[in-house]
Amino acid sequence: MSMQRPPFKSKFSIIYESILKGEEQDDAVWEELFLIKVNVKVLEDLFSELSSNDLIHLKGSINTLFRKCVESLKEEHSIKSLNILMTLSCLVRCVWRRDLGDGFRAVDVLIGFDDAEHLMSTLIEHLHKILVSGHLQELKYYALLFLKIVTSVSDNISQNTMVEYLMLHSLWYSLSKVIVTPHLRASLGSHSLSLLALILNYRKNEYSNPYCVKIAGCNDELILNGFGEILLNYIGRYNNSVLAVKRASNQSYSEYITSWIYWTYPVTDEDVNLKLDLSLLLCMYEIVHVNRSFTTVLTQTMSSKANLDTTDESDGLQKTTEECHSNLISSFLTFSSLVFSNLKENSAAAHLCFNILLCVSEDNYANAFMHDENQVFPVFIYKTKLHHRKEDRKGPTAMSLAYTLLDLMSEFLMTNLTKNFPFDLYSKCYRVIHRVLCYQKKCRVRLNYPWSSLWNSIIVAVRWSNSLGTDDPEMISNYIQVGRIFNMFVMYGDTFLPNPGSYDQLYYELLRQHSVFDSLNETALRFSNKGSAHKDCSKELLSNLHNIRAIVNHFSPKIEAWSTANRISTPAPEEVMDIVRSNYDTLTLKLQDGLDHFERYSEVPKEQQFYTNLVRRICKEKQESTTVQIDAKSYHKFTTSTPLSQE
């Protein structure tokens, strides 16, 4: 009777089984181990068989493995360095997957507290050398991959003890080197910013995060422009990706989108499946929020693009080829319009987009640029198909960015009227509009914008949200902001509206839709009876509605008298505006204090919970999506490279 052969085991499996049994290994075994290609699946399977108690029992062996990895990483040998980085990545993930109580216990099992400070400082020094020296570009990627795994391995980054070592031994210079080096920025830039986004959110409200300090004080144009180019590249690719999907799924909209081929980035198969990367968007927010010098980058980081119409002449559309340009902020407006078109899936991204726009709209330099009539851009704003409006197939017209920003806000107001109404996002939208108006009033900028479309969008949004009958406290805050916006037009419109006729149109809209403001008044009275918690807000809303109600009460009897005298049931718009023009002199309005002032955006305390939850979500997504694998072609580069390969 023949004996059954035992299953074949690789040398890699045999060595790791021995290590995880607690057996000691001699130097020759360690030397051989790090020259063997890492079998990620085998290593993770071996760890998955161990319980939390087993890991604690094997603490000495795991500490030895980690120490040997760090000691061997100093050798400038590409294949060995690659295997060590992959081993460390697997090791960190496998240990942290076990419930060991807290981050301190995990670090003790992984490294050993007695040696943790020394080993982590040495490891970070080796990673720094890999990132800034002439190692293979692929090796730099695995160094960044290891760091991303370290920062995202715990859902709560502020309780991730390993990140504390990145605070003590900063990698700012290493990441900056990647960002300012053109060929590294192109391939590794997004990974660097994704890593930076998480590091920036490590206990940033508890103590002075050194990376936040560096970002806030950075005025190096090379670094800031590097940030801008990485973000512009990603945003451009994402815009292309979403538009390609929308074009494929909506044939009636395809001609419009086809006529707007606005980016030089080719739509590859990878781009079509490009997902929204919240970590990159978070990094953009962090930079815009704390670094005012980055505003210049938003407006000046340019991308030259070929606008090619590929439709056939037989379709009646002439082929054209023209060079046009876009900057980061105009590309971001397109990006925001695509995010806003699918709030159900993109609510967190929409929240980030609005916070970025709030920071931008508070900045005087950004406002000056956006209102500059000599700086015009053909910015594509994606508009959801609605039954009551015709499709605009002409494509974008070159306009000032302030014009486009207001268009974006108007589109958001009109196309997100759902039963589960996003009061928080609408509040941010109103605040962006108010900031733009404050700038125009202060600088007496007369933007040639179709204001009636914005007024109508605001009124439609208010009518819908008020019809829901909700008791959401955010609702009253929304209506207070709406009142401020309309009072800005009523009291200061002469400083920024393009012509006197715009005033007539404003009063016409207020009169035509006076029932909406009547219902707001009733809502304010209803909330004022609910207790002291709502009394102050209700009182402010009633004050903000005073002038609008005064306008309605002043002109309505005169319009009715004119209709009766002329035996006309419904006067035409021009006839109403004639009546308004004839009766301005007798109108009495109440001066409202502080209309052209606003509370500057602050993350603390209102936004803290949002960012805590967002970082948790990003960490979970990174845990699920990050893989420690290498393909045969890339691995071959390491086997044929010199100990210190030049890129």
Number of C-alpha atoms within 10 A of each C-alpha: 3 4 5 6 6 6 6 7 8 10 12 18 16 10 17 18 16 13 17 19 13 15 12 12 14 7 10 8 11 15 13 13 18 22 18 14 17 22 16 18 11 15 18 15 11 15 21 14 8 16 13 15 12 13 21 19 14 19 20 17 23 23 20 17 22 20 20 16 22 21 14 16 23 17 13 17 18 25 22 25 27 26 22 25 25 22 22 20 22 21 19 20 19 20 23 20 15 16 13 18 9 13 17 16 17 25 20 18 22 28 24 21 16 9 12 18 14 10 19 19 16 17 18 19 16 19 24 20 16 26 25 16 17 13 22 21 19 19 21 23 19 24 22 22 21 22 23 23 22 22 27 26 22 22 20 17 23 22 15 22 18 21 19 18 14 21 17 12 15 17 18 16 13 18 23 21 20 23 27 18 16 14 13 18 21 15 15 21 26 20 21 26 23 22 23 24 25 23 26 20 20 26 16 15 12 8 8 12 17 18 21 20 14 13 20 18 13 17 14 10 14 14 19 24 19 24 26 24 24 22 24 23 18 20 23 21 23 22 25 24 22 20 21 19 12 14 17 12 11 11 11 12 17 17 16 17 20 18 20 21 21 24 22 15 15 11 17 12 9 10 18 17 14 16 11 15 16 20 25 23 20 26 23 21 20 20 22 22 21 16 19 19 18 23 23 16 21 25 20 16 19 18 18 13 16 16 18 18 17 15 15 10 9 7 7 8 13 11 12 11 10 9 10 15 17 21 20 22 25 26 24 21 23 21 22 23 24 22 23 28 18 14 16 10 11 16 15 17 21 20 18 23 24 22 23 21 23 21 21 23 25 19 15 12 16 21 19 16 19 25 22 16 14 10 13 21 19 19 26 24 21 19 16 18 13 10 7 6 7 8 14 10 14 11 17 16 12 15 18 22 25 23 17 25 24 20 20 21 22 22 21 23 23 18 17 20 16 10 11 10 17 16 17 13 22 23 19 20 23 21 25 23 21 23 24 20 24 22 21 22 20 12 12 16 17 16 18 13 16 14 20 14 14 19 18 18 19 21 21 16 20 22 18 16 21 17 12 12 9 13 11 10 13 14 20 22 18 22 27 23 22 24 23 22 23 22 22 21 20 17 15 19 22 17 16 21 23 17 13 11 11 18 20 19 19 20 20 21 16 20 21 14 15 19 13 17 21 15 15 22 19 12 20 23 16 13 20 18 12 11 9 11 12 16 17 13 19 25 16 16 25 22 17 24 23 16 22 22 18 15 20 20 14 17 21 18 11 15 20 15 12 17 16 12 9 10 10 11 10 12 15 10 14 12 14 24 20 13 18 24 15 10 13 13 8 9 13 11 14 12 10 15 7 9 19 19 11 12 8 11 15 12 14 9 8 9 12 13 11 14 15 17 14 18 23 19 18 20 23 16 16 19 18 9 8 13 13 17 13 16 7 8 8 11 15 12 15 20 13 11 15 15 17 15 17 11 11
